[in-house]
Amino acid sequence: MAGCFITFEGTEGCGKSTHIKKLARRLEAEGHTVRTLREPGGTESGESIRQLLKHGPEELTAEAELLLMNASRAQLVREVIRPAIAAGEIVLSDRFYDSTTVYQGTGRGLDAAQVQAVIDFAVGDTRPVLTLLLQIPLKTSEERRARRSETPLKLPEKPPPKRLMQHATPSRIPAWVLSTNGSTTHQECLENDRWGCCLKFELTGRPN
């Protein structure tokens, strides 16, 4: 079976990691080979860039953030994602370029066309076949982040989810971007008609 690439997007603390872990276990139980990733990171150079973004100087410019994020992404695509897909693996990623569109684009005020051009150069034709967008109230996000011990990435407090949806779909064929409440349980997500149908379609090519 050909591999595929699925991404999870949403605000900090919305449950992406939890959903990814549970989906990975479910898919592995069904006999699939699954690889889980996070952005930025996933490679030796990518993890170094992650540390720079998390612990680097406060004066790091929006342009520098954009280029660093996509340097990590370019390496991840070529070193990990493409070989994994070619080997028939299912790749699940905690964030991908939709986050850059929102955080470095909308959030940092960079020109949308320039942001897209950098993303396109970094990823080439490697695009997710399915994205699950998790959304939670800002208060819930802040409470969950406060309970974490790790230093969060330097990201705007409230990325606009509607803009994320607008930017998530144009370059993708098929454009499967599904939005769900971040407090929804993993089982409820899998039982959701659209989510379940799209996932089965991408894994088997048979939507019924």
Secondary structure, 3 states (H helix, E strand, C coil): CCCEEEEEEECCCCCHHHHHHHHHHHHHHCCCCEEEEECCCCCHHHHHHHHHHHHCCCCCCHHHHHHHHHHHHHHHHHHHHHHHHHCCCEEEEECCHHHHHHHHHHCCCCCHHHHHHHHHHHHCCCCCCEEEEEECCHHHHHHHHHCCCCCCCCCCCCCCHHHHHHHHCCCCCCCCEEEEECCCCHHHHHHCHHHHHHHHHHHHCCCC
